[in-house]
Amino acid sequence: MIQRQPEAQGLVAYINARLLDPTTGLDAPANLTGGVLTNGEYIVDVGAELFKVGMPEDATIINCGGQNLAPGLVDMRIQISGRDFENVGISAVSGGVTTAVCLPNTTPVIDDRSVVEFVARAARKAGLVKIYPYGAITKGLEGQELAEMGMPNNSGAVAFTDATRAIANTRTMAQALSYASTFGLMIVQHPEEPSLAEEGVMNEGETATRLGLTGIPIEAELIIIERDLRLAQMTGGRLHFAHVSTGESLNLIRAAKDRGISVTCDTAPPYFALNETAVGDYRTFAKLSPPLRCEADRKAIIAGLKDGTIDAIASDHTPKSEDTKRLPFADAADGGLGMETLLAITLELVHNGHLSLLDALGLITQHPAELLGLPAGRLKAGAAADFIVFDAERGWKVSENNLHSKAKNTPFDGRPVQGRVLKTVIDGRMVFDVDA
Amino acid sequence: MPSMSETPFNPAAFPKRHLLGIEGLSPLDITLLLDRADEYVELNRSVGGKLDTLAGRTVMNLFFESSTRTRTSFELAGKRLGSDVINMSVSTSSIKKGETLIDTAMTLNAMHPDVLVVRHGSSGAVKLLSEKVNCAVINAGDGRHEHPTQALLDALTIRRRKGRLDGLQVAICGDILHSRVARSNIHLLNTMGARVRLIAPKTLLPAQAERLGVEVFYDMKAGLRDCDIVMMLRLQTERMKTNFFPTVREYYHFYGLDYAKLEVAKPDALIMHPGPMNRGVEIASDVADDIGRSAIREQVEMGVAVRMACLEVLTLKLAGEQPKAEDKS
């Protein structure tokens, strides 16, 4: 399934695939005379009639069996547990993710140019997914002193965030936005007012009251969003909210976009596919940050994806060991796996008639790549040969046995889904092949 | 004997393997336990010695939170039924490590107890533990979630004094937010047809409390009007960080139960408290000690009887046996 391959050499023709590229709006039906031609690690050309005049003589031909061929997925928010780049790579490529952006809460914290370079080296060595790091906004993610931004950016940090912590101090946040805008860099905020969310373990409301668990009100998210929108306007900084989870958040962001504030946001699949009832009888796999919200919020998130208020979908991939999840709910760790279910859960939006296939793919390819300025997420002559072949219809059940990740903490455990990655190609190398 | 039901005692009719909460129990399940407990009240008063209903059985008390009265009550209940009772208190320092909970459960399970009586500071922890063992588990309080035997003993107290639960107006007052007793009582009283009011400052009420099928009041006199039962809750200051209320003086002024506030309730309103009481904080001393109206000491007595019934029903149900005590009577 996972394949270790040396550097790609020579011409390869991928034929008989429905070609999908959100950036250009390309949606060409599968046929034997169209496809993608790669040379080594780059795409030579893409087109429905590419091979009409004939196939290059020395090209290796891969028949995609009439399935979909799209840019590799770009996942703008993952966590790496410890330094396990290998395991992250396996999750990524089996889920069709060819480019992932990792949070700076690694060990050590990515708050320095040397750590940025270390991460890039470690990811290259693992040789599967391409990993770009976020840099920390504050030293040690402690929310106090600003960390360097310009130099880490020169070394490869694509944007700045304190990962799973909000910048709580208003002045620090204003300075971060202001300083980052000097270099045209984006600040990514985890919108949760920490003192209001303190001790909270799930969404505040009837379910939490019944279970006797401490709630996190939606206002914890709204207060930070409202405050930071003011600060973005004040400083002219570039602001992005990670994993928004409530309908009210979207109302605020929608209005701010209309006013011309430089703000964007993303959400994660649990927030449009699950609600707080998934916590059920204290299921710790459904303990996420932000917490799963109520059904009205879930529907509002779908509406935000449809009307473009939400710019991208990120998986929020957070591997957690059994030891940190098999605990009383309040003591269990936050977070769920995401990369291996990113495509299938996003495709639910297509199967349920909310989004077109191209629009859904755009949210997990083109949009995150453009937000972060990454050379990824498109099928283009001269670009890296990073793409996937997938079956949008194939059904499977999310379960421990069907996940490649070492950790198994998926909030979608037991869910039947539709849509399977068949092949993942990175720099021309086929690193995942479901049939191999 | 004031038994409320004509149905003969049959532990196999109880549908649950564990007693983790009141939520999900039917009126029949609750009545089964209360009727059996009612019989034990009389037995406890009249018979001196032990029964041998659970002879050769082992009850383990596993308390991750300190407790005197509940643990003692379960211990006495187990011994009255003739079982061996073992008390395990788990030091507060080691419970911070979550592995301990599962590991402890596995370890104890290997010793083949018949019933584990568990108290834990974290909501849902007793359920988690129950998934890892083969014996029956009784929740003796988990975080702020449930404390089913307390609700059962409260119900028994009320039923013996008032003759019924159905149609009674019950006010639960004080620290609802942190109270597992309140949640179990709300479920039980609603299931049995009583009407429940909650009275507390907003900071001590959980979100959307009215969704539990109760009326919410912020004023004691408004909430206590025409009540049959007044249940006071202990202020759980050990679970509070800061600012749930400014001072004890102000809390007592507005929410402490004294005769002035009590006068709007029915003249025969029964006063209850799960203990331990903070005199002069949530309840005036003279009200607590009013023999005519306070059922606080009676609640303790009912506790042993209710726990005998729970231990017996779960043990015999799991063993698939008929009760030995029934054979003798």
Interface residues (C-beta under 8 A of the other chain):
Chain A: E198 E199 E204 G205 E206 A208 T209 R210 L211 G212 L213 G215 P217 D281 Y282 D323 T324 R326 L327 P328 F329 A330 D331 A332
Chain B: E23 G98 E99 L101 I102 H120 S122 S123 G124 A125 K127 L128 D142 G143 R144 H145 E146 R180 R183 P206 A207 Q208 A209 R211 L212 K241
